[in-house]
Amino acid sequence: MYKILLVLGTRPEAIKLAPVIKKLEEYNSKFIPIVCVTAQHRKMLDQVLTSFDISPDYDLNIMKENQGLFDIAVKSLKGLKKVLEKVQPNVVLVQGDTTTAFIAGLASYYLKIPIGHIEAGLRTYDKYSPFPEEKNRQLLSVLADYHFAPTEWSKSNLLKEGILSEKIWVTGNTVIDALLTVSSRQKAVSRRKALEEYFKNEWNLKLNTKHSKVILVTGHRRESFGKGFENICLALKIIAEKRNDVTIVYPVHLNPNVQRPVKTILSGKNNIYLIEPLEYEQFVFLMNKSYLILTDSGGIQEEAPSLGKPVLVMRNKTERPEGIEAGVAKLVGTEKDNIIKSTIELIENKPLYERMSKLINPYGDGRASYRIAEILESILR
């Protein structure tokens, strides 16, 4: 049996690695999946682990108030050395572009342990956008032995950088696996009613009304801190004032650099709901109930098309151009007027909305985790 150590630290990593962990557990005669969390995020990470019934085997619990990249990197590297030396895995799996993922790759390299990188090959080729994620990805590609690319475009980036084609597999993105798993749970009437009651009782938010379109908002990118976030918030404020036929729902990230401008500019508006970060199942339900989504999140750019929801990407560059090219997403940046114009256009232009909401998701079919497990079994055998 092969020991597979999966290292994760944030909510997005947990969402995208959960289906891989579950799939490896199904191969119980071939794999021993071992989960180590750095807890780079704590509360939001734990919500996802609970939702997918995952209990970490190792928890470094590194998070502290006002932590910076140096804190995360140093604590993770020292903690992971002990875990890796104890477990001695056959492969370490990391996902995406976080500091946790990069440091886990670095630690594994130092100990000459093979590294598998899930969601490999995403690029903007601007080292400060997104920051520090872009360089984390590129450095991981240099360190990794096995590259699980979500799309042909991401594979082409790796090939251009000199990665051997026999070390790259196009699998689709595991976030679609997670999304479809959770969405299938919500087909039960009792589950839907329970979720509707949660939003009504907890936030006084009715999601089954026909008289108001729900605009779901998320935002947390470091490169938008300061002026960028102020622009986003001012745009949302003006949209809410102009349109009494919309309800803006914003689960606000816990980072103080997000909390301050959001609460300063958007508190007290009748049709803006500033709520706490949600458990993943609650968030999927909210995505399903929304009319359109404004986000700077990578994962949501991938998920929303599977639910038929147009996405306006509040970033100046994206490492996920497939959605833009397919027409399911539009890059609107962080300029106030552009966000307002693009949002109102989607509300008023029904043919445009229909086109964006009925296109095929380019990010996967829900079988990425199965492909990764099969590839790992083949490699290790």
Beta strands, then each sheet from edge to edge (+ up, - down):
strand 1: 2-8
strand 2: 31-37
strand 3: 58-59
strand 4: 91-95
strand 5: 115-118
strand 6: 146-149
strand 7: 168-170
strand 8: 213-217
strand 9: 246-251
strand 10: 272-275
strand 11: 292-295
strand 12: 311-313
strand 13: 329-331
sheet 1: 3+ 2+ 1+ 4+ 5+ 6+ 7+
sheet 2: 10+ 9+ 8+ 11+ 12+ 13+
end
